Amino acid sequence: MSHHSPGYSMTVRMHYPDTPGYLGRITSTIGEADGLIGAVDLVEVRGIRITRDVTFSASNDSHGERIVAAIRSIPDVEIINVSDRVFLMHLGGKLEVVSRVPIKTRDDLSMAYTPGVARVCRAIFEDPDSVFALTIRRNTVAVVTDGSAVLGMGNIGPKAAMPVMEGKAVLFKEFGGVDAFPICLDTQDPDEIVAVVKALAPTFGGINLEDISAPRCVDIEQRLAAELDIPVFHDDQHGTAIVVLAALTNALKIVGKLPDTVRVVINGAGAAGAAIANLLPAMGVGNLIVCDRSGAIHTGRPGLNPLKVRIAERTNHDRQMGSLSDILPGTDVFIGVSARDVLAVEDVKRMAPDAIVFALANPDPEISPDAAADFVKIMATGRSDYPNQINNVLCFPGLFRGLLDVRARHVNEPMKIAASRAIAGIVSDNELREDYIIPSVFDRRVTKAVAEAVSRTAIETGEARRKLTPQT
């Protein structure tokens, strides 16, 4: 049976005879085509014919088209319209700009704009840091991309990347109360990206880099972090690593293994894989190997790019060689940030007892959770339709909320570790189960816990411009 998703949800408006059994015939046809019916709504009854909207979920685009074709094949059923609910949600975009102050009188106008606004401008000129208190910079983040590595779609460019960046901004607001705006750049030159972001920086309190391909993204982030006095955070690197660290912390508790005793294999040596490899040693993981399409990365392997050279220097101290299948036997933890179907059931069977598998490729994981279920102790994916969803939304809204609250200058490793511990701590030891190692993205405790941990750590490490007060 297919795995249905609201991401492939369609509403079909159809006109058919108002006779007993016809609706049952339609719903049976949808069921036989493996569609999952969500709603059946009456639109109109006219004479001997009736019009209804039937909403169903499919597993992918082509599956949805097959279901519509099956409905169309029913005698005397006229399909009036087929609506893709995902596209309907995106009509006109997902964001708008709304004023925080009413302009209803001359007094309002005089204070919000000229002449009153000039006094505020002069105040900022005399005290530049007051811009954080007196403008949107206090609570605004730029979501910046060049469209070169968008989800599982690759280099689709800045225009096609816009819906993802809008979605990111929606999540910032919904979960963290942070105002975020998409900045999609029509250049993939690292020097130009750095220059543009630096020029835009006075508008924002933080920069969230998104969907920029590796290894360029690492260089871009490092340069911007060094040259700007506001936090720069590449979520595909560090957000993923923070949530993986939180999930692994709790998973190891369930299987009764210690970080310094487990063998971890990461498949995928892009931005996320490199960041995970950098952060896992902070929890004590020492036996760590990263693989790419050519197998295990190790010092001395020819043709490594600068990012993979750094990975080789920090991991695989025994210089093990071979493919992913060669490396996996006896492994306690597999973390996939690569591509669909690269992990075979036979590979999982050769892992250590009570194996942990994080198959995080999106939208299709490295191995089907259903196929792996009988051979692993704990399974996690990046998908919302399976248990243990490892999703960056557990991190970035709270992290930026905490950074903005104390007007932090940079993001450092202690803040990342603090964020990870805060996420893991939401699930108490009494609540931990094999299918519940990480809190839900809708658990409203997460953002607050992460924000408090990040703010506190920013103050402790000297990165905060202001201290928290009871009213903050």
C-alpha positions in Angstrom: 0.0 0.0 0.0 1.2 3.5 -0.8 2.2 6.0 1.9 -0.2 8.8 1.6 0.7 12.4 2.3 -1.3 15.7 2.6 1.5 17.1 0.4 -0.3 15.3 -2.5 -3.9 16.3 -1.6 -6.5 17.0 -4.3 -10.1 18.1 -4.4 -12.2 16.8 -7.3 -15.5 18.6 -8.0 -17.8 16.1 -9.9 -21.3 16.1 -11.3 -23.1 12.7 -11.3 -26.7 11.2 -11.1 -28.4 11.6 -7.8 -29.3 7.9 -7.5 -28.7 5.5 -4.6 -25.3 3.8 -4.7 -23.5 6.3 -7.0 -21.5 8.0 -4.3 -20.5 4.6 -2.9 -19.3 3.6 -6.4 -17.2 6.8 -6.6 -15.6 6.3 -3.1 -15.0 2.6 -3.8 -13.2 3.5 -7.0 -11.0 6.0 -5.1 -10.3 3.3 -2.5 -9.5 0.7 -5.2 -7.0 3.1 -6.7 -5.4 3.4 -3.2 -6.5 6.9 -2.5 -7.2 8.1 1.0 -10.5 10.0 1.2 -10.4 13.0 3.5 -13.8 14.7 2.9 -16.9 14.5 0.9 -18.8 17.8 0.6 -22.2 18.6 -1.0 -22.0 21.6 -3.4 -25.4 21.6 -5.2 -28.4 19.4 -6.1 -30.1 20.3 -9.3 -32.8 18.1 -10.7 -31.7 14.5 -11.0 -28.0 15.4 -10.7 -25.8 16.3 -7.8 -22.4 18.1 -7.4 -19.9 17.1 -4.7 -16.3 17.9 -3.8 -14.3 14.8 -2.9 -10.9 15.4 -1.3 -8.3 12.7 -1.1 -4.6 12.2 -0.5 -2.2 10.3 -2.7 1.4 9.2 -2.4 2.8 11.3 -5.3 1.8 13.3 -8.3 1.4 10.4 -10.7 -0.7 8.5 -8.1 -3.0 11.4 -7.8 -3.4 11.6 -11.6 -4.2 7.8 -11.7 -7.0 8.3 -9.1 -8.5 11.2 -11.1 -8.4 9.0 -14.2 -10.2 6.2 -12.4 -12.9 8.6 -11.3 -13.2 9.9 -14.8 -13.7 6.4 -16.1 -17.0 5.9 -14.1 -19.9 6.1 -16.5 -22.0 9.4 -16.3 -19.5 11.1 -13.9 -18.5 14.5 -15.1 -15.4 16.0 -13.5 -15.9 19.8 -13.4 -12.6 20.8 -11.7 -9.5 19.2 -10.1 -7.8 21.4 -7.5 -4.4 20.7 -6.0 -4.7 21.9 -2.4 -1.0 22.5 -2.1 -1.1 24.9 -5.1 -4.2 26.6 -3.7 -2.3 27.3 -0.5 0.5 29.0 -2.4 -1.7 31.3 -4.6 -0.4 34.8 -4.0 2.4 33.6 -1.8 2.3 32.7 1.9 3.4 36.0 3.4 2.2 39.6 3.7 3.5 42.8 5.3 1.2 44.1 8.1 1.6 47.4 9.9 2.1 47.1 13.7 0.8 50.7 14.2 -2.5 52.3 13.1 -2.5 55.4 10.9 -6.0 56.8 11.4 -5.3 60.5 12.4 -3.0 63.3 11.6 -1.3 62.7 14.9 -0.6 59.1 14.0 0.8 60.2 10.6 3.0 62.8 12.3 4.5 60.3 14.7 4.9 57.3 12.3 6.3 59.4 9.5 7.3 63.1 9.1 8.1 65.1 11.1 8.3 62.8 14.2 10.3 60.0 12.5 13.2 62.4 12.0 13.8 62.4 15.8 14.1 58.6 15.8 16.5 58.7 12.8 18.8 61.2 14.7 18.7 59.0 17.8 19.9 56.0 15.8 22.6 58.1 14.1 23.9 59.2 17.5 23.6 55.7 19.0 23.7 53.0 16.3 22.9 50.2 18.6 19.5 51.7 19.3 18.5 50.5 15.8 17.7 47.2 17.5 15.2 48.8 19.8 13.6 51.3 17.4 13.3 49.4 14.1 12.2 46.0 12.8 15.8 44.9 13.2 14.9 43.9 16.7 12.9 40.9 15.5 13.7 40.3 11.8 15.7 37.6 10.1 16.7 37.3 6.4 16.2 33.9 4.9 18.8 33.9 2.2 19.3 31.4 -0.7 20.8 31.2 -4.2 18.5 28.3 -5.1 21.4 25.9 -5.7 20.4 23.1 -3.3 16.7 23.2 -2.7 15.3 20.3 -0.7 15.7 17.2 -2.8 15.4 19.1 -6.1 18.9 20.4 -6.4 19.9 23.6 -8.3 16.5 25.0 -9.3 17.4 28.6 -9.0 16.2 31.6 -6.9 12.7 31.9 -8.4 11.7 28.3 -7.9 13.3 28.4 -4.4 11.0 31.2 -3.3 8.1 28.9 -2.0 10.5 27.1 0.2 11.9 30.4 1.6 8.4 31.7 2.2 7.6 28.5 4.0 10.6 28.9 6.2 9.5 32.5 7.0 6.1 31.2 8.0 7.6 28.7 10.4 9.8 31.4 11.9 6.7 33.4 12.7 4.4 30.5 13.8 6.9 28.8 16.1 9.2 31.5 17.2 7.4 34.8 16.8 10.3 35.9 14.6 9.6 38.1 11.5 11.5 36.6 8.6 11.6 37.5 5.0 12.9 35.5 2.0 15.9 36.9 0.0 16.4 34.9 -3.1 19.6 36.0 -4.9 20.1 35.8 -8.7 23.7 34.8 -8.3 25.6 31.7 -7.3 29.0 33.4 -7.0 30.2 33.2 -3.4 31.8 36.6 -3.5 28.6 38.3 -4.8 26.5 36.5 -2.2 28.7 37.7 0.6 28.7 41.2 -0.7 24.9 41.3 -1.1 24.2 39.9 2.3 26.7 42.3 3.9 24.9 45.2 2.1 21.5 44.0 3.4 22.6 43.3 6.9 21.6 46.7 8.5 18.0 45.7 8.0 18.1 42.4 9.9 18.9 41.1 13.3 20.1 37.8 12.0 20.9 35.9 8.7 19.6 32.4 8.1 21.3 30.9 5.1 19.3 28.2 3.3 19.6 25.7 0.5 23.0 26.8 -0.7 25.1 24.0 -2.1 28.2 22.5 -0.5 31.0 23.2 -0.2 30.3 26.8 -1.1 27.8 27.2 1.8 30.5 26.6 4.4 32.8 29.3 3.0 29.9 31.7 2.6 28.8 31.2 6.2 32.3 31.5 7.6 33.0 34.7 5.8 29.8 36.3 6.7 30.1 35.3 10.4 33.6 36.9 10.5 32.5 40.1 8.8 29.1 40.8 10.3 28.1 41.7 13.9 24.8 39.8 13.8 24.4 36.0 13.9 24.8 34.0 10.7 23.4 30.5 10.7 23.2 28.0 7.9 20.3 25.9 8.9 21.0 23.0 6.5 24.3 22.5 8.3 23.8 23.3 11.9 20.1 23.0 12.4 20.2 19.5 11.1 23.2 18.7 13.3 21.6 20.1 16.4 18.4 18.1 16.0 20.3 14.9 15.1 22.4 15.3 18.3 19.2 15.7 20.4 17.6 12.6 18.8 20.8 10.5 19.2 21.1 11.6 22.8 17.7 10.1 23.6 18.1 7.1 21.3 21.3 6.0 23.0 19.5 6.1 26.4 16.9 3.7 25.1 19.4 1.2 23.8 21.7 1.6 26.8 24.8 2.6 24.9 27.2 5.4 25.7 28.4 7.9 23.0 32.1 7.0 23.5 31.4 3.3 22.9 29.3 3.4 19.7 30.4 3.3 16.1 28.6 5.9 13.9 28.5 6.0 10.1 27.2 9.1 8.4 26.3 8.7 4.7 26.4 12.1 2.9 29.4 14.5 3.0 27.6 17.7 2.1 26.7 20.5 4.4 24.6 18.5 6.8 26.9 15.5 7.0 29.9 17.7 7.7 28.1 19.6 10.4 26.9 16.5 12.1 30.4 15.0 12.0 31.7 18.2 13.6 29.1 18.3 16.4 28.9 14.6 17.4 32.3 14.6 19.1 30.9 17.2 21.5 28.7 14.5 23.0 31.6 12.1 23.2 31.3 10.2 19.9 34.8 9.2 18.8 34.3 6.3 16.4 32.9 8.1 13.4 33.1 7.5 9.7 31.6 9.6 6.9 30.8 8.1 3.5 30.0 9.7 0.2 29.2 8.1 -3.2 32.8 6.8 -3.4 32.7 5.2 0.0 34.5 6.0 3.2 36.3 9.3 3.5 39.8 9.1 4.9 43.0 11.0 4.8 45.0 10.2 1.7 42.0 9.5 -0.5 42.5 11.4 -3.7 40.1 14.0 -5.2 38.7 15.3 -1.9 37.3 18.8 -2.0 38.2 21.2 0.9 35.1 20.3 2.9 35.8 16.5 2.7 39.5 17.1 3.5 38.3 18.6 6.8 36.0 15.7 7.4 38.9 13.3 6.7 41.1 15.0 9.2 38.5 14.8 12.0 37.0 11.3 11.4 37.9 7.7 10.4 41.1 7.7 12.5 41.7 4.1 11.5 41.5 5.0 7.8 39.0 2.4 6.9 38.2 2.0 3.2 35.4 0.7 1.1 31.8 1.3 0.2 29.0 2.0 2.6 28.1 -1.7 2.6 31.7 -2.6 3.4 31.8 -0.1 6.3 28.4 -0.8 7.9 28.9 -4.3 9.6 29.0 -3.8 13.4 27.9 -0.2 13.2 25.6 1.0 16.0 24.2 4.1 14.4 23.6 5.0 10.8 22.8 8.6 9.9 21.8 9.3 6.4 21.8 12.8 4.8 22.2 11.6 1.3 19.7 10.1 -1.2 16.9 7.6 -1.4 17.4 3.8 -1.3 21.2 3.9 -0.7 20.8 1.7 2.4 19.7 -1.9 1.7 18.0 -4.2 4.1 21.0 -6.6 4.0 23.2 -3.7 5.1 20.9 -3.1 8.1 20.9 -6.7 9.1 24.7 -6.6 9.4 24.6 -3.7 11.9 25.2 -4.1 15.6 22.4 -5.4 17.8 19.8 -2.7 18.8 20.8 -0.7 15.7 19.8 3.0 15.4 18.9 4.3 11.8 18.3 7.9 11.1 17.3 8.0 7.3 16.9 11.7 6.8 16.9 12.1 3.0 13.8 14.0 1.9 11.3 13.4 0.6 12.4 9.7 0.2 14.6 8.3 2.9 17.8 6.2 2.5 15.7 3.1 3.3 12.0 2.6 3.7 11.0 2.6 7.4 8.7 -0.3 6.7 11.5 -2.3 5.2 13.9 -1.6 8.1 11.4 -2.0 10.9 12.1 -5.6 11.8 15.9 -5.1 11.9 16.4 -1.9 13.8 15.7 -0.8 17.4 15.1 2.8 16.6 14.1 4.3 13.3 13.9 8.1 12.5 13.3 10.0 9.3 12.8 13.6 8.2 9.2 13.0 7.3 6.1 14.0 9.2 4.2 10.9 8.3 6.5 8.6 10.3 7.4 8.6 14.0 10.6 10.3 15.2 10.6 13.1 12.7 14.0 14.8 12.8 13.0 18.3 11.6 15.0 21.5 11.7 11.8 23.4 12.8 12.6 22.0 16.3 15.7 24.2 16.2 15.8 27.4 14.2 12.7 29.2 15.5 13.8 28.9 19.1 17.5 29.4 18.3 16.9 32.7 16.5 14.3 33.7 19.2 17.1 33.3 21.8 19.7 35.1 19.7 17.4 38.1 19.0 16.3 38.3 22.6 19.8 39.1 23.7 20.9 40.7 20.5 23.7 38.2 20.0 26.6 38.9 17.7 27.4 35.3 16.6 26.4 31.7 16.9 29.0 29.5 18.6 29.3 25.8 19.4 28.2 26.1 23.1 24.9 27.6 21.9 24.4 24.7 19.4 25.0 22.1 22.2 22.7 24.0 24.5 20.0 24.0 21.9 20.4 20.3 21.3 20.2 19.5 25.0 17.1 21.7 25.4 15.4 19.8 22.6 16.3 16.4 24.0 15.2 17.4 27.5 11.6 18.0 26.4 11.2 14.2 26.3 11.6 13.0 29.9 13.2 9.7 30.7 9.8 8.3 31.7 8.4 9.3 28.3 11.1 7.9 26.1 10.1 5.1 23.7 11.4 3.7 20.6 8.9 5.7 18.6 9.3 8.9 20.7 12.9 10.0 21.0 12.3 13.6 19.8 9.5 16.0 20.6 6.8 16.9 18.0 7.4 20.0 16.0 4.0 21.1 17.4 5.2 20.8 21.0 5.1 24.5 22.0 7.5 23.9 24.8 10.4 23.4 22.4 10.8 27.0 21.1 10.8 28.4 24.7 13.3 25.8 26.0 15.7 26.3 23.0 15.4 30.1 23.2 16.1 30.2 26.9 19.1 27.9 26.5 20.6 29.8 23.6 20.1 33.2 25.3 21.7 32.0 28.5 24.6 30.5 26.7 25.1 33.7 24.6 25.3 35.7 27.8 27.7 33.2 29.4 30.0 33.2 26.3 30.1 36.9 25.9 28.1 37.1 22.6 25.1 39.0 24.0 24.6 42.8 23.7 22.0 42.8 26.4 21.0 40.7 29.4 17.6 39.0 29.8 15.2 40.6 32.2 12.1 39.0 33.8 10.0 41.0 31.2 12.0 39.8 28.2 
